[in-house]
Each structure stands twice: as C-alpha cells, then as structure tokens.
C-alpha cells in the first residue's frame, strides 16, 4: 500500500488488519514518509512494515517474507 504524505487513519487500518485471525500483513511504501512512527503506525507484532520507495526488490521480498511468517505463526497459535 502506498502511503501519501497526508495523514490518514493508517493506524486504525493497521489495527484492523492485525486484529483479523489470521492477521492480515500489510507492506506500506512511501516516497514521503521515512519511518513507521512518522506514518502514525505501530509495530503491530510484526504484521506491518514500511519501506521507502524505491525499495530494492530484495528488500521488498524480505519484508514480505517476514510479514507472511508472522501471520503464519499467529495462525498456528505461536
């Protein structure tokens, strides 16, 4: 999901995604925001990540793999 520089309720969206069973991982990307805190996002137990664009493909793949692993672990109960 591409985050614009405007402040939208991303924290609420993230909490909703993280509260699902299994959690819905979200990879945010932004050209304007450089940190999760700047975007108003929380850690959410590893179910969300923020990358600056343009992110190298390897960095995006690594972030997605980590997010999916966290969601799989939550689904398995661990």
C-alpha positions as CSV (number, residue, x, y, z in Angstrom):
1,X,0.0,0.0,0.0
2,X,1.5,3.3,-1.0
3,X,1.2,5.9,1.8
4,X,0.8,9.6,0.7
5,X,2.3,12.3,2.8
6,X,-1.1,13.3,4.1
7,X,-2.1,12.0,7.5
8,X,-4.9,9.4,7.1
9,X,-6.1,6.9,9.7
10,X,-3.4,4.3,8.8
11,X,-3.1,3.3,12.5
12,X,-6.8,2.4,12.5
13,X,-6.4,0.5,9.3
14,X,-3.3,-1.3,10.6
15,X,-5.0,-2.3,13.9
16,X,-8.0,-3.7,11.9
17,X,-5.7,-5.8,9.7
18,X,-3.6,-7.0,12.7
19,X,-6.8,-8.0,14.6
20,X,-8.0,-10.5,12.0
21,X,-7.5,-14.2,12.5
22,X,-5.1,-14.8,11.0
23,X,-3.7,-11.3,10.9
24,X,-3.5,-9.6,7.5
25,X,0.0,-8.4,6.9
26,X,0.5,-5.0,5.2
27,X,3.5,-3.7,3.5
28,X,3.4,0.1,3.3
29,X,5.7,2.0,0.9
30,X,6.1,5.8,0.7
31,X,8.2,8.3,-1.0
32,X,7.4,11.0,1.6
33,X,7.5,9.1,4.9
34,X,10.7,7.5,6.2
35,X,9.6,5.7,9.3
36,X,6.6,3.9,10.8
37,X,6.3,6.4,13.6
38,X,6.2,9.3,11.0
39,X,3.3,7.5,9.3
40,X,1.5,7.1,12.6
41,X,1.9,3.3,12.5
42,X,2.6,1.0,15.4
43,X,4.6,-2.2,15.5
44,X,1.5,-4.4,15.4
45,X,3.5,-7.5,16.4
46,X,5.3,-7.6,13.1
47,X,2.2,-7.6,10.9
48,X,3.1,-4.3,9.2
49,X,6.3,-2.8,7.6
50,X,7.1,0.5,6.0
51,X,9.7,0.8,3.2
52,X,10.8,4.0,1.5
53,X,10.4,3.9,-2.3
54,X,12.0,3.0,-4.5
55,X,12.8,-0.1,-2.4
56,X,15.1,-2.6,-3.9
57,X,13.3,-5.8,-4.9
58,X,15.3,-7.9,-2.4
59,X,14.3,-5.6,0.5
60,X,10.6,-5.8,-0.5
61,X,10.8,-9.6,-0.8
62,X,12.5,-9.8,2.6
63,X,9.8,-7.6,4.2
64,X,7.0,-9.6,2.7
65,X,8.5,-12.9,3.8
66,X,8.8,-11.6,7.4
67,X,5.2,-10.3,7.3
68,X,3.9,-13.6,6.0
69,X,5.9,-15.6,8.5
70,X,4.5,-13.6,11.4
71,X,0.9,-14.1,10.1
72,X,1.5,-17.9,9.6
73,X,2.9,-18.1,13.2
74,X,-0.1,-16.3,14.6
75,X,-2.4,-18.6,12.6
76,X,-0.6,-21.6,14.0
77,X,-1.0,-20.2,17.5
78,X,2.6,-19.4,18.2
